[in-house]
Amino acid sequence: MPGFVRKILIFITGYAWLLLLAGPGLIGLSVYSGWKAEGDHAYVARESLQTVSGTVTQAAEVTVKRKRRATKKYYEISVQPDTAGAEVRKLRIDYSTPQQLVGNLIDEKVTALVDSSDNDLVYEVSAGGAPVISYDTTKQRLQAEATSSAQSFSGAGTWILAILLTLVGAAGVWSNRKLRAADEAQQLAAA
C-alpha cells in the first residue's frame, strides 16, 4: 500500500473511537428514555414544586429556534410577587394551553406551582382560588411526552444502529492500530 494512502486511512480511522462511543451512548439514551417513561420519573411530585404567588403583569408567546432541532414554542407570564421589593418571575406555560386562557391571566392575582429546576415550568395555576391549569393535566401531558420519546428511541432500528455503530467503531480502532504499526515498521525499514 502506498504511504500516502496509508496516512489517509490512518487519519480516517483515527476518529473511529467516536463511533465506538456513539453506539453505547445510543443504547444508554434508549434505556434512559424508557426509564423516564415508566413510573413517575417524567414529572415532579407536587410536594417538590415551588409556590409563586403574585400578580401577572404580562404574558407573551415565545418562540425558540435552534440550529438543528425543531422550533419550540411556549407561553411566558411575568408574575410580580406579593412581597415588597421582590423581582418579577418569568414562568413558562406549555404551548398546548389555550392562548385565550393565558391572556386572561393578565392583571390577575395567581398562585402557581413551578419547577424551578426546569426553567420555572408551570405545573398548576390558580386564580381567585379556582384552578386555571391543573396539576393532573400537566402531569398527564409530561407522561405522554416521555412515553412518546421512549417509543421513538426503543425501536429495533435504534438498537440495530447502535450495535452497527459499535462494531464499525471497534473495527476502525483495530484497523487504525494495525495501520499505525505497519507505517512504523515501514519507516524503520526505510531508515
N, CA and C atoms as a LAMMPS dump frame, in Angstrom:
ITEM: TIMESTEP
0
ITEM: NUMBER OF ATOMS
573
ITEM: BOX BOUNDS ff ff ff
-5.0000000000000000e+02 5.0000000000000000e+02
-5.0000000000000000e+02 5.0000000000000000e+02
-5.0000000000000000e+02 5.0000000000000000e+02
ITEM: ATOMS id mol type element x y z
1 1 1 N 0.846 -1.171 0
2 1 2 C 0 0 0
3 1 3 C 0.896 1.24 0
4 2 1 N 0.619 2.201 -0.892
5 2 2 C 1.425 3.424 -0.927
6 2 3 C 1.327 4.185 0.399
7 3 1 N 2.385 4.905 0.73
8 3 2 C 2.463 5.606 2.011
9 3 3 C 1.389 6.657 2.209
10 4 1 N 1.048 7.416 1.131
11 4 2 C 0.048 8.473 1.302
12 4 3 C -1.354 7.89 1.529
13 5 1 N -1.644 6.731 0.934
14 5 2 C -2.943 6.074 1.159
15 5 3 C -3.03 5.601 2.607
16 6 1 N -1.924 5.041 3.099
17 6 2 C -1.894 4.581 4.49
18 6 3 C -2.119 5.77 5.443
19 7 1 N -1.488 6.909 5.152
20 7 2 C -1.658 8.101 6.001
21 7 3 C -3.12 8.564 6.001
22 8 1 N -3.769 8.526 4.856
23 8 2 C -5.188 8.914 4.761
24 8 3 C -6.048 7.954 5.567
25 9 1 N -5.79 6.662 5.436
26 9 2 C -6.567 5.668 6.188
27 9 3 C -6.315 5.79 7.69
28 10 1 N -5.089 6.093 8.082
29 10 2 C -4.785 6.295 9.5
30 10 3 C -5.569 7.496 10.03
31 11 1 N -5.616 8.558 9.222
32 11 2 C -6.36 9.745 9.637
33 11 3 C -7.849 9.438 9.78
34 12 1 N -8.434 8.757 8.806
35 12 2 C -9.87 8.441 8.831
36 12 3 C -10.207 7.51 9.989
37 13 1 N -9.439 6.451 10.144
38 13 2 C -9.74 5.505 11.217
39 13 3 C -9.381 6.05 12.6
40 14 1 N -8.642 7.156 12.648
41 14 2 C -8.306 7.785 13.919
42 14 3 C -9.534 8.322 14.644
43 15 1 N -10.626 8.534 13.915
44 15 2 C -11.868 9.032 14.52
45 15 3 C -12.88 7.92 14.768
46 16 1 N -12.47 6.695 14.623
47 16 2 C -13.387 5.567 14.831
48 16 3 C -13.833 5.445 16.273
49 17 1 N -13.046 5.956 17.193
50 17 2 C -13.43 5.885 18.599
51 17 3 C -14.721 6.647 18.863
52 18 1 N -15.021 7.655 18.027
53 18 2 C -16.286 8.38 18.182
54 18 3 C -17.469 7.453 17.914
55 19 1 N -17.346 6.636 16.88
56 19 2 C -18.411 5.669 16.589
57 19 3 C -18.494 4.62 17.688
58 20 1 N -17.332 4.253 18.222
59 20 2 C -17.297 3.264 19.301
60 20 3 C -18.018 3.781 20.546
61 21 1 N -17.985 5.082 20.767
62 21 2 C -18.711 5.682 21.891
63 21 3 C -20.18 5.962 21.55
64 22 1 N -20.466 6.266 20.284
65 22 2 C -21.834 6.611 19.877
66 22 3 C -22.789 5.434 20.03
67 23 1 N -22.33 4.237 19.746
68 23 2 C -23.2 3.058 19.861
69 23 3 C -23.713 2.843 21.27
70 24 1 N -22.839 2.7 22.269
71 24 2 C -23.318 2.556 23.647
72 24 3 C -24.072 3.795 24.14
73 25 1 N -23.701 4.972 23.636
74 25 2 C -24.428 6.186 24.009
75 25 3 C -25.871 6.141 23.544
76 26 1 N -26.09 5.635 22.337
77 26 2 C -27.447 5.499 21.8
78 26 3 C -28.24 4.467 22.591
79 27 1 N -27.586 3.399 22.986
80 27 2 C -28.252 2.383 23.822
81 27 3 C -28.599 2.998 25.18
82 28 1 N -27.686 3.772 25.75
83 28 2 C -27.951 4.439 27.024
84 28 3 C -29.112 5.414 26.934
85 29 1 N -29.198 6.144 25.826
86 29 2 C -30.307 7.068 25.611
87 29 3 C -31.636 6.329 25.526
88 30 1 N -31.612 5.198 24.87
89 30 2 C -32.823 4.378 24.753
90 30 3 C -33.271 3.858 26.11
91 31 1 N -32.32 3.372 26.897
92 31 2 C -32.652 2.856 28.231
93 31 3 C -33.141 3.981 29.131
94 32 1 N -32.496 5.155 29.074
95 32 2 C -32.903 6.293 29.903
96 32 3 C -34.31 6.765 29.553
97 33 1 N -34.62 6.885 28.255
98 33 2 C -35.954 7.35 27.87
99 33 3 C -37.023 6.347 28.284
100 34 1 N -36.701 5.05 28.247
101 34 2 C -37.642 4.042 28.723
102 34 3 C -37.842 4.132 30.231
103 35 1 N -36.762 4.378 30.974
104 35 2 C -36.86 4.525 32.428
105 35 3 C -37.694 5.748 32.791
106 36 1 N -37.474 6.852 32.051
107 36 2 C -38.195 8.09 32.346
108 36 3 C -39.688 7.937 32.08
109 37 1 N -40.055 7.157 31.081
110 37 2 C -41.461 6.978 30.734
111 37 3 C -42.19 6.074 31.719
112 38 1 N -41.446 5.205 32.394
113 38 2 C -42.071 4.299 33.356
114 38 3 C -42.205 4.988 34.712
115 39 1 N -43.264 4.675 35.411
116 39 2 C -43.453 5.205 36.758
117 39 3 C -43.669 6.7 36.764
118 40 1 N -43.112 7.357 37.769
119 40 2 C -43.333 8.788 37.933
120 40 3 C -42.056 9.61 37.709
121 41 1 N -41.229 9.194 36.772
122 41 2 C -39.969 9.888 36.513
123 41 3 C -40.122 11.05 35.539
124 42 1 N -41.25 11.138 34.83
125 42 2 C -41.424 12.159 33.8
126 42 3 C -41.838 13.509 34.368
127 43 1 N -42.296 13.545 35.597
128 43 2 C -42.785 14.79 36.183
129 43 3 C -42.301 14.904 37.624
130 44 1 N -42.458 16.086 38.184
131 44 2 C -42.02 16.359 39.547
132 44 3 C -43.22 16.223 40.48
133 45 1 N -43.013 15.62 41.634
134 45 2 C -44.09 15.467 42.618
135 45 3 C -44.55 16.839 43.112
136 46 1 N -45.824 16.938 43.411
137 46 2 C -46.416 18.2 43.862
138 46 3 C -45.651 18.781 45.067
139 47 1 N -45.198 17.918 45.972
140 47 2 C -44.515 18.377 47.177
141 47 3 C -43.17 19.03 46.871
142 48 1 N -42.567 18.696 45.752
143 48 2 C -41.245 19.216 45.39
144 48 3 C -41.309 20.519 44.597
145 49 1 N -42.499 20.952 44.243
146 49 2 C -42.647 22.169 43.447
147 49 3 C -42.613 23.406 44.334
148 50 1 N -42.194 24.508 43.73
149 50 2 C -42.107 25.776 44.432
150 50 3 C -43.388 26.575 44.177
151 51 1 N -43.894 27.262 45.197
152 51 2 C -45.098 28.077 45.065
153 51 3 C -44.698 29.517 44.792
154 52 1 N -45.31 30.102 43.755
155 52 2 C -45.092 31.504 43.413
156 52 3 C -46.458 32.182 43.428
157 53 1 N -46.584 33.238 44.226
158 53 2 C -47.841 33.99 44.311
159 53 3 C -47.576 35.424 43.924
160 54 1 N -48.524 36.016 43.214
161 54 2 C -48.383 37.409 42.824
162 54 3 C -49.352 37.766 41.728
163 55 1 N -49.133 38.928 41.143
164 55 2 C -49.993 39.438 40.088
165 55 3 C -49.285 39.288 38.744
166 56 1 N -50.012 38.783 37.766
167 56 2 C -49.455 38.622 36.42
168 56 3 C -49.431 39.988 35.758
169 57 1 N -48.247 40.453 35.394
170 57 2 C -48.115 41.772 34.78
171 57 3 C -48.143 41.712 33.256
172 58 1 N -47.68 40.598 32.694
173 58 2 C -47.736 40.455 31.236
174 58 3 C -47.63 38.994 30.851
175 59 1 N -48.07 38.716 29.625
176 59 2 C -47.978 37.363 29.06
177 59 3 C -47.488 37.488 27.632
178 60 1 N -46.689 36.527 27.201
179 60 2 C -46.135 36.569 25.847
180 60 3 C -45.997 35.16 25.293
181 61 1 N -46.01 35.07 23.981
182 61 2 C -45.735 33.807 23.294
183 61 3 C -44.272 33.846 22.885
184 62 1 N -43.516 32.827 23.254
185 62 2 C -42.077 32.796 22.989
186 62 3 C -41.782 31.68 21.992
187 63 1 N -40.975 32.009 20.988
188 63 2 C -40.543 31.034 20.001
189 63 3 C -39.028 30.925 20.084
190 64 1 N -38.541 29.712 20.312
191 64 2 C -37.106 29.469 20.406
192 64 3 C -36.705 28.658 19.184
193 65 1 N -35.801 29.213 18.388
194 65 2 C -35.312 28.499 17.199
195 65 3 C -33.928 27.966 17.507
196 66 1 N -33.759 26.676 17.276
197 66 2 C -32.469 26.038 17.49
198 66 3 C -31.922 25.613 16.145
199 67 1 N -30.606 25.523 16.061
200 67 2 C -29.976 25.231 14.785
201 67 3 C -30.422 23.905 14.189
202 68 1 N -30.325 22.841 14.964
203 68 2 C -30.575 21.525 14.389
204 68 3 C -31.822 20.858 14.941
205 69 1 N -32.564 21.567 15.73
206 69 2 C -33.766 20.977 16.306
207 69 3 C -34.979 21.755 15.845
208 70 1 N -36.113 21.18 16.1
209 70 2 C -37.355 21.836 15.728
210 70 3 C -37.56 23.094 16.569
211 71 1 N -38.349 24.006 16.054
212 71 2 C -38.677 25.22 16.775
213 71 3 C -39.568 24.871 17.957
214 72 1 N -39.308 25.486 19.09
215 72 2 C -40.082 25.231 20.302
216 72 3 C -40.824 26.495 20.69
217 73 1 N -42.105 26.331 21.035
218 73 2 C -42.92 27.475 21.443
219 73 3 C -43.49 27.219 22.826
220 74 1 N -43.624 28.287 23.589
221 74 2 C -44.276 28.228 24.887
222 74 3 C -44.761 29.623 25.241
223 75 1 N -45.584 29.703 26.279
224 75 2 C -46.042 30.986 26.789
225 75 3 C -45.213 31.348 28.012
226 76 1 N -45.035 32.632 28.217
227 76 2 C -44.281 33.1 29.362
228 76 3 C -45.099 34.189 30.052
229 77 1 N -45.341 34.001 31.333
230 77 2 C -46.045 35.031 32.093
231 77 3 C -45.08 35.636 33.098
232 78 1 N -45.221 36.943 33.311
233 78 2 C -44.399 37.648 34.292
234 78 3 C -45.243 37.865 35.538
235 79 1 N -44.762 37.338 36.667
236 79 2 C -45.501 37.432 37.921
237 79 3 C -44.723 38.329 38.879
238 80 1 N -45.403 39.395 39.339
239 80 2 C -44.823 40.282 40.348
240 80 3 C -45.233 39.732 41.708
241 81 1 N -44.273 39.175 42.475
242 81 2 C -44.606 38.588 43.786
243 81 3 C -45.221 39.612 44.738
244 82 1 N -45.976 39.093 45.7
245 82 2 C -46.672 39.936 46.674
246 82 3 C -45.71 40.657 47.608
247 83 1 N -44.567 40.045 47.898
248 83 2 C -43.62 40.652 48.834
249 83 3 C -42.968 41.88 48.217
250 84 1 N -42.794 42.907 49.024
251 84 2 C -42.231 44.172 48.54
252 84 3 C -40.772 43.985 48.147
253 85 1 N -40.397 44.553 47.027
254 85 2 C -39.016 44.526 46.569
255 85 3 C -38.588 43.239 45.884
256 86 1 N -39.494 42.287 45.727
257 86 2 C -39.141 41.02 45.08
258 86 3 C -39.1 41.205 43.56
259 87 1 N -38.221 40.45 42.929
260 87 2 C -38.079 40.529 41.474
261 87 3 C -39.223 39.826 40.768
262 88 1 N -39.512 40.303 39.565
263 88 2 C -40.543 39.685 38.736
264 88 3 C -40.057 38.305 38.308
265 89 1 N -40.916 37.295 38.414
266 89 2 C -40.579 35.926 37.994
267 89 3 C -41.214 35.666 36.643
268 90 1 N -40.445 35.119 35.735
269 90 2 C -40.963 34.728 34.42
270 90 3 C -41.209 33.226 34.452
271 91 1 N -42.462 32.837 34.271
272 91 2 C -42.864 31.44 34.355
273 91 3 C -43.264 30.936 32.976
274 92 1 N -42.852 29.692 32.668
275 92 2 C -43.162 29.076 31.371
276 92 3 C -44.433 28.241 31.469
277 93 1 N -45.312 28.431 30.504
278 93 2 C -46.533 27.638 30.391
279 93 3 C -46.477 26.907 29.059
280 94 1 N -46.859 25.645 29.051
281 94 2 C -46.807 24.832 27.836
282 94 3 C -47.671 25.432 26.734
283 95 1 N -47.222 25.25 25.507
284 95 2 C -47.911 25.83 24.347
285 95 3 C -49.26 25.172 24.068
286 96 1 N -49.496 23.996 24.629
287 96 2 C -50.786 23.331 24.412
288 96 3 C -51.918 24.016 25.178
289 97 1 N -51.585 24.899 26.105
290 97 2 C -52.594 25.663 26.844
291 97 3 C -53.227 26.681 25.901
292 98 1 N -54.555 26.821 25.919
293 98 2 C -55.2 27.796 25.018
294 98 3 C -54.675 29.214 25.253
295 99 1 N -54.417 29.922 24.174
296 99 2 C -53.853 31.267 24.241
297 99 3 C -54.773 32.219 25.006
298 100 1 N -56.065 32.09 24.816
299 100 2 C -57.017 32.974 25.495
300 100 3 C -56.941 32.794 27.009
301 101 1 N -56.754 31.572 27.438
302 101 2 C -56.647 31.282 28.871
303 101 3 C -55.424 31.974 29.467
304 102 1 N -54.311 31.93 28.742
305 102 2 C -53.083 32.588 29.208
306 102 3 C -53.273 34.1 29.199
307 103 1 N -53.899 34.622 28.16
308 103 2 C -54.148 36.06 28.07
309 103 3 C -55.054 36.569 29.171
310 104 1 N -56.012 35.758 29.604
311 104 2 C -56.94 36.157 30.667
312 104 3 C -56.261 36.242 32.032
313 105 1 N -55.043 35.725 32.164
314 105 2 C -54.335 35.783 33.446
315 105 3 C -53.729 37.155 33.73
316 106 1 N -53.636 38.01 32.7
317 106 2 C -53.02 39.327 32.887
318 106 3 C -53.845 40.128 33.898
319 107 1 N -53.161 40.776 34.826
320 107 2 C -53.73 41.581 35.917
321 107 3 C -54.485 40.748 36.941
322 108 1 N -54.34 39.435 36.904
323 108 2 C -54.97 38.559 37.889
324 108 3 C -53.96 38.204 38.972
325 109 1 N -54.45 38.024 40.179
326 109 2 C -53.619 37.544 41.285
327 109 3 C -53.638 36.019 41.205
328 110 1 N -52.456 35.409 41.047
329 110 2 C -52.373 33.964 40.836
330 110 3 C -51.45 33.315 41.865
331 111 1 N -51.661 32.024 42.014
332 111 2 C -50.747 31.181 42.78
333 111 3 C -50.353 30.047 41.844
334 112 1 N -49.047 29.891 41.628
335 112 2 C -48.567 28.891 40.667
336 112 3 C -47.606 27.924 41.348
337 113 1 N -47.667 26.663 40.92
338 113 2 C -46.685 25.657 41.328
339 113 3 C -45.727 25.503 40.159
340 114 1 N -44.441 25.751 40.401
341 114 2 C -43.456 25.722 39.322
342 114 3 C -42.284 24.819 39.694
343 115 1 N -41.649 24.296 38.65
344 115 2 C -40.43 23.51 38.812
345 115 3 C -39.261 24.441 38.521
346 116 1 N -38.627 24.946 39.557
347 116 2 C -37.539 25.911 39.367
348 116 3 C -36.311 25.27 38.72
349 117 1 N -36.182 23.938 38.809
350 117 2 C -35.039 23.271 38.189
351 117 3 C -35.235 23.095 36.684
352 118 1 N -36.439 23.352 36.175
353 118 2 C -36.739 23.229 34.744
354 118 3 C -37.19 24.577 34.187
355 119 1 N -36.397 25.612 34.429
356 119 2 C -36.666 26.956 33.919
357 119 3 C -38.05 27.471 34.297
358 120 1 N -38.457 27.235 35.531
359 120 2 C -39.745 27.702 36.059
360 120 3 C -40.932 27.228 35.216
361 121 1 N -40.947 25.952 34.912
362 121 2 C -42.072 25.348 34.185
363 121 3 C -43.281 25.286 35.112
364 122 1 N -44.414 25.778 34.627
365 122 2 C -45.634 25.827 35.433
366 122 3 C -46.339 24.477 35.397
367 123 1 N -46.675 23.968 36.585
368 123 2 C -47.451 22.738 36.709
369 123 3 C -48.916 23.044 37.027
370 124 1 N -49.137 24.106 37.794
371 124 2 C -50.505 24.44 38.188
372 124 3 C -50.609 25.943 38.386
373 125 1 N -51.739 26.507 37.961
374 125 2 C -52.018 27.922 38.179
375 125 3 C -53.436 28.033 38.724
376 126 1 N -53.577 28.791 39.818
377 126 2 C -54.892 29.062 40.4
378 126 3 C -55.09 30.564 40.433
379 127 1 N -56.259 31.017 40.009
380 127 2 C -56.617 32.431 40.058
381 127 3 C -57.946 32.551 40.79
382 128 1 N -57.965 33.361 41.832
383 128 2 C -59.189 33.522 42.609
384 128 3 C -59.617 32.243 43.304
385 129 1 N -58.685 31.388 43.645
386 129 2 C -58.979 30.141 44.341
387 129 3 C -59.413 29 43.424
388 130 1 N -59.641 29.282 42.151
389 130 2 C -60.066 28.243 41.196
390 130 3 C -58.891 27.86 40.301
391 131 1 N -58.669 26.559 40.083
392 131 2 C -57.549 26.155 39.221
393 131 3 C -57.811 26.516 37.76
394 132 1 N -56.835 27.175 37.156
395 132 2 C -56.905 27.529 35.734
396 132 3 C -56.186 26.454 34.925
397 133 1 N -55.019 26.059 35.393
398 133 2 C -54.265 24.947 34.814
399 133 3 C -54.063 23.957 35.953
400 134 1 N -54.497 22.729 35.763
401 134 2 C -54.428 21.763 36.867
402 134 3 C -53.127 20.959 36.825
403 135 1 N -52.707 20.541 37.999
404 135 2 C -51.504 19.726 38.142
405 135 3 C -51.666 18.39 37.411
406 136 1 N -52.848 17.794 37.517
407 136 2 C -53.081 16.491 36.883
408 136 3 C -52.975 16.568 35.364
409 137 1 N -53.464 17.649 34.766
410 137 2 C -53.366 17.824 33.309
411 137 3 C -51.908 17.928 32.881
412 138 1 N -51.13 18.715 33.623
413 138 2 C -49.707 18.865 33.312
414 138 3 C -48.975 17.544 33.486
415 139 1 N -49.301 16.824 34.543
416 139 2 C -48.676 15.523 34.81
417 139 3 C -48.958 14.543 33.666
418 140 1 N -50.206 14.501 33.194
419 140 2 C -50.567 13.6 32.09
420 140 3 C -49.845 13.991 30.805
421 141 1 N -49.708 15.312 30.543
422 141 2 C -49.021 15.774 29.335
423 141 3 C -47.55 15.378 29.374
424 142 1 N -46.881 15.594 30.508
425 142 2 C -45.465 15.243 30.63
426 142 3 C -45.25 13.742 30.523
427 143 1 N -46.159 12.958 31.084
428 143 2 C -46.073 11.495 30.985
429 143 3 C -46.239 11.053 29.533
430 144 1 N -47.179 11.674 28.813
431 144 2 C -47.394 11.331 27.398
432 144 3 C -46.172 11.699 26.553
433 145 1 N -45.54 12.844 26.839
434 145 2 C -44.328 13.242 26.11
435 145 3 C -43.194 12.254 26.356
436 146 1 N -43.031 11.818 27.609
437 146 2 C -41.973 10.862 27.943
438 146 3 C -42.226 9.519 27.276
439 147 1 N -43.48 9.089 27.231
440 147 2 C -43.823 7.822 26.58
441 147 3 C -43.553 7.897 25.087
442 148 1 N -43.904 9.02 24.47
443 148 2 C -43.651 9.207 23.035
444 148 3 C -42.159 9.191 22.734
445 149 1 N -41.376 9.849 23.571
446 149 2 C -39.924 9.865 23.392
447 149 3 C -39.34 8.464 23.552
448 150 1 N -39.843 7.729 24.534
449 150 2 C -39.354 6.367 24.772
450 150 3 C -39.67 5.468 23.585
451 151 1 N -40.84 5.634 23
452 151 2 C -41.206 4.813 21.848
453 151 3 C -40.322 5.117 20.647
454 152 1 N -39.942 6.38 20.484
455 152 2 C -39.114 6.726 19.331
456 152 3 C -37.687 6.204 19.474
457 153 1 N -37.21 6.038 20.723
458 153 2 C -35.843 5.551 20.939
459 153 3 C -35.759 4.061 21.224
460 154 1 N -36.891 3.395 21.383
461 154 2 C -36.824 1.995 21.79
462 154 3 C -37.081 1.018 20.651
463 155 1 N -37.181 1.495 19.447
464 155 2 C -37.433 0.602 18.324
465 155 3 C -36.24 -0.276 17.995
466 156 1 N -36.499 -1.334 17.254
467 156 2 C -35.438 -2.261 16.856
468 156 3 C -34.397 -1.561 15.987
469 157 1 N -34.836 -0.584 15.204
470 157 2 C -33.913 0.153 14.348
471 157 3 C -32.857 0.898 15.138
472 158 1 N -33.24 1.452 16.273
473 158 2 C -32.297 2.169 17.124
474 158 3 C -31.242 1.219 17.675
475 159 1 N -31.687 0.052 18.128
476 159 2 C -30.739 -0.924 18.684
477 159 3 C -29.822 -1.474 17.598
478 160 1 N -30.358 -1.722 16.423
479 160 2 C -29.52 -2.219 15.312
480 160 3 C -28.484 -1.17 14.935
481 161 1 N -28.911 0.104 14.857
482 161 2 C -27.973 1.183 14.539
483 161 3 C -26.893 1.294 15.61
484 162 1 N -27.281 1.174 16.88
485 162 2 C -26.305 1.262 17.971
486 162 3 C -25.285 0.132 17.891
487 163 1 N -25.749 -1.069 17.635
488 163 2 C -24.834 -2.213 17.52
489 163 3 C -23.927 -2.05 16.31
490 164 1 N -24.494 -1.587 15.185
491 164 2 C -23.708 -1.367 13.969
492 164 3 C -22.639 -0.297 14.216
493 165 1 N -23.004 0.806 14.871
494 165 2 C -22.016 1.854 15.175
495 165 3 C -20.892 1.327 16.055
496 166 1 N -21.25 0.511 17.042
497 166 2 C -20.244 -0.061 17.94
498 166 3 C -19.295 -0.979 17.179
499 167 1 N -19.837 -1.835 16.323
500 167 2 C -18.99 -2.756 15.563
501 167 3 C -18.094 -2.022 14.576
502 168 1 N -18.65 -1.038 13.865
503 168 2 C -17.841 -0.267 12.907
504 168 3 C -16.764 0.512 13.662
505 169 1 N -17.112 1.077 14.814
506 169 2 C -16.124 1.801 15.618
507 169 3 C -15.007 0.899 16.1
508 170 1 N -15.367 -0.298 16.585
509 170 2 C -14.349 -1.247 17.053
510 170 3 C -13.442 -1.678 15.9
511 171 1 N -14.033 -1.935 14.748
512 171 2 C -13.23 -2.318 13.575
513 171 3 C -12.308 -1.178 13.153
514 172 1 N -12.798 0.043 13.246
515 172 2 C -11.982 1.198 12.885
516 172 3 C -10.813 1.391 13.824
517 173 1 N -11.06 1.233 15.129
518 173 2 C -9.975 1.36 16.111
519 173 3 C -8.928 0.264 15.893
520 174 1 N -9.391 -0.965 15.661
521 174 2 C -8.465 -2.071 15.407
522 174 3 C -7.661 -1.815 14.126
523 175 1 N -8.338 -1.359 13.049
524 175 2 C -7.649 -1.06 11.79
525 175 3 C -6.636 0.058 11.969
526 176 1 N -6.983 1.052 12.754
527 176 2 C -6.078 2.166 12.984
528 176 3 C -4.795 1.688 13.649
529 177 1 N -4.918 0.806 14.637
530 177 2 C -3.729 0.277 15.312
531 177 3 C -2.865 -0.533 14.354
532 178 1 N -3.5 -1.363 13.52
533 178 2 C -2.747 -2.165 12.551
534 178 3 C -2.047 -1.271 11.527
535 179 1 N -2.752 -0.238 11.035
536 179 2 C -2.162 0.664 10.044
537 179 3 C -0.99 1.446 10.638
538 180 1 N -1.14 1.896 11.888
539 180 2 C -0.044 2.618 12.544
540 180 3 C 1.179 1.708 12.733
541 181 1 N 0.939 0.459 13.12
542 181 2 C 2.052 -0.488 13.296
543 181 3 C 2.747 -0.741 11.964
544 182 1 N 1.983 -0.92 10.879
545 182 2 C 2.577 -1.152 9.558
546 182 3 C 3.349 0.08 9.107
547 183 1 N 2.834 1.281 9.397
548 183 2 C 3.502 2.51 8.998
549 183 3 C 4.835 2.667 9.758
550 184 1 N 4.823 2.354 11.04
551 184 2 C 6.059 2.431 11.838
552 184 3 C 7.074 1.416 11.346
553 185 1 N 6.611 0.21 11.014
554 185 2 C 7.521 -0.811 10.508
555 185 3 C 8.141 -0.392 9.185
556 186 1 N 7.359 0.218 8.318
557 186 2 C 7.871 0.665 7.034
558 186 3 C 8.894 1.808 7.222
559 187 1 N 8.605 2.709 8.156
560 187 2 C 9.541 3.81 8.41
561 187 3 C 10.854 3.306 9.01
562 188 1 N 10.783 2.282 9.868
563 188 2 C 12.003 1.694 10.45
564 188 3 C 12.818 0.979 9.381
565 189 1 N 12.122 0.289 8.463
566 189 2 C 12.828 -0.436 7.396
567 189 3 C 13.493 0.529 6.437
568 190 1 N 12.865 1.691 6.213
569 190 2 C 13.421 2.681 5.285
570 190 3 C 14.6 3.426 5.905
571 191 1 N 14.675 3.445 7.224
572 191 2 C 15.746 4.212 7.885
573 191 3 C 17.045 3.495 7.976
